Amino acid sequence: MRASIFLLSWVLHAQPAPPPATFEVVSIKPSRPDAVGMFFRPQPGGGLRTTNVTVKMLLFYAYGVREFQISGGPAWIDSARYDITAKAEPSPGSDSPPGDQTGKRVQAMLTDRFHLAFHRETKEAPVYALVVARSGPRLKEAQEGEVQRIRVSPATTRQGKAQIDVQASPVRALTGALANTLGRPVLDKTGLPGKYDFHLEWTPEPAQAAADPSLPDGPSIFTALPEQLGLRLDSQRAPVEMLIIDHVEKPSEN
């Protein structure tokens, strides 16, 4: 019996590891100076097409980090923009979802073409905890069959109001949208396990409103949350994982 177990263990460990996920062909070119907007779309088979994206945007996608989690690196990682066309075949022997494989391929591309080197650190930093307000949650439960959707509209709409629309999603989808909006980690401390439809609408902070008198009066995001969703943000400090850039280079055009 022991011999059989040993033989099985040896066979399992002797299996060759699947090759790392990489793009077969990658074309990277600087975006046109007059390019407007940003296009970022994974392609069938694990490929990727982008227009007008920065290295920081690629880091967001590849490593699942946000703006406040990236430190170091030259200023151009947030200003130089690129058009990328990358083709790949699905990695054999991988059980990862296609999106995960594309993210790993982008990691490999950043290392190979941008010569990215980084390390991670955990630092104590200001965060927000999303909790249930005293009035209780005011959430609409998602209907069966609804498709998940997340849309964030900044306060540059014609009405001058900012919005977050999240459909058929757990609370962590809302905290992600709030973190991107506020530039600070938002932790889900609500204890709410279901999937919901969230609609949040607010007006800019006073400094923004003063700079643009055309923006309407209305609640701040901190007031709108308890009024509209029955949730509130508490300011706290907590460990936050940071991605520290040690080295990165502009890629050669091809």
N, C-alpha and C positions, 0 to 999 in steps of 0.2 A: 504493500500500500504506500509506504513512504517513497519507494522507488518511483511509483507511478506519479505521485505528487511532485517529486523532484523533476521527473521528465517533463511533466506538463508545465511546470514553472520555467524550465530551461527553454522549452519551445516558445512560450509566450515572450520571454525576454529576448529570444534569438530573432524574433520577427523584426525585419528592418523597419525603422521609423519612417512614416510618410514624409516625403520631401517637403521642405518649407514652402508656404504659399507665396508665390511671386508672380508678377506679370511677365508674360512672354515677350511682349513688345510694348515699349513706353515712348511716347513722343511728348516732350515738354517744350513749350514756346512761350515767350512773354506775351501777355495779353495786349491788345490794342490800347493805346493811351486813352482813347475816347470810349472804351467799353463801359457799359452801364449795367448794373445788376450783377448777379452771381448765379451760375448754373453748376449744379453738382449732382450727377446722377449715375449710380451704379448701373452697369450694363449686363445683359444676359450672359451667362457663362463666367461671371466673376470679373468682368471688365469694368472700366470707369471712364467717364467723360466729364471734364470740368471746363468751365469758362470763368476767367476773372477771379480765381481763388488765390488766397495767400497761403504761406506755409503754416501759419497759425490755424487756418481753417482745416488744412490737412491733418494737423495734430489733433484738432477737435474730433475729427472723424476716426482717425486711426487708433487713438488711445482713449477716447471717451472722456476727455478732460474739457474743462471750460476755461474761459479767459482768465479767471482769477487763480487757476491752478498752474499757469505757465509762468516761469520766471527765467530771466537771462536771455541771451541771444541778441543779435543786432536788430536795429530798428526796422530793417527792410523785411523781416519775417511778417510784419503786420502791414506792409505797404506794397511790396513788389507782388505783382499778380501774374498768374500763369494759366495757360490753356493746356490741358493734359488729355491725351487719348491713350488709354492703356487697354491691352487685350490679354486675355488669359483663358486657360482651360481649367475646368474644375479640378481641384486637387484630389488625386486618387487616394482612397483609404481614409478620407476625412469625414467625420460625423458632424462637423460644425456647420451651422446655417450659412447660406451664401453670403449674407451680409457680414458675418464674422470673418469669412475667408477674404472678402474684399478689404476689410479693415487691416488684416494681417499683410495683405499684398501692399497696401499703402505704407505700412510700417517698413516693409522691405525696400520699397521705392525711396522712402525718405532716407534710409541708411545708404543705399547704393548711389542715388543720383544727387542727393543734397548733402551727403556725408554727415548726416545728423548723429550726434552723440549726446546723451543726456543721462542724468541719474535722478532718482526719486528721493524726496525727503518728506517727512511728516512734520508739520509745524502747527502750533497752536494759533488759531486765527478767529476773527469774528465770524459768526454764522447767524442765521435765523432759524428758529425752530417753528414750524407750522403746527399749530395746536388748534383744538376746537374752542371757539369763543364761548363765553358764559351763556349766550342765548341758545347755544346748540347748533349743530350743522344744518345748513340749508342747501342740501345737495340733491340733485336729480339723478336717480339711479339710471344707468344705461339700460336700454331695451335690448332684448335678445336679438342677435343678428346685426347689431350696429357695428360699423367699422371704425377702428381707432383712427382719430385724426387730431393733430395738434397744429394750431395756427396762432402766431403771436404777431400783432399789428402794433408797431410803435406809434407814438403820439405825433405822427406826421400825416395822418389821414385828414380828409377834408373837414371832418368834425372836430379835429384836434384832440380826439380821445384815443387813448391806448387801450388795447383789448387783448385778452387771452381767451381763446376758444379751444377747449379740449373735449373730445368726444370719446365715449366708451373706453375710458382709461382709468387706471388706479391713481391714487393720490400722488404717487411718485412722479407721474407725468406732469402734474401741476407744479410740484416743487422744482422740477427741472426747468420749466418755463419761467418760474419766478426767479430762480437762480440766474438764468441768462439775463433777465430783465434788470435785476438788482445788482448784479456783479458780486454776489456773495453766496456761499453755499446755503441752501435751504434744506433742512432735515425734516422728514416726515415724522412728526410726533403725534399725529391725530389718532392713531389706532384704528383707522377706518379701513376695512379690508376689501371693500367692494370696488366695482367699476362705475364711474359716474360721468355725467356730462357737465362740464364746468364752463361758465361764461362769466368773465370778470372784465369790468370796464372802469377806467379811472382817467384822471387828467394829470398832466405833468406836475412836477414839483414846483414850488413858487419861483425858484430861480429861472426855470425854463419858461414859465408863464410870463415872467417879467420881461424876458428877452423877446417874447412873441406875444404882443397884446391881443392878437386875433384868437388865441387859444381860449376856450370857454372856461368858466369857473366850474369846479366840481370836486368830488372827493379824491384824495390821494390814494395810492394803492393800499396804504396801511389802514385807511378808513373804509375803502371799498370792500376789502376782504371780509371783515365781520358783517358789514351791512348786506352784502350780496351772497356770500357763501357760508356765513356763520363760522369763519375761521379767522385766526389772527397770527401775526408774526411776533415772536419773542426774540429779542436780541440776546445772544449767548456767545460763549467761546468754546471751541472744540478742536480736536486734531483734524487737520486737512492735509491730504496727500498732494504734494506739489511735484511738478515735472520741471526739473532744472536743466536748461539747455547749456551744454558745455561747448559744443561746436556745431556749426552749420555753414554750408556754402551755397552760393547760387549755382544752379545746374547749368551745364553747357547746353546750348540750344540744339535741338535736333528734330 
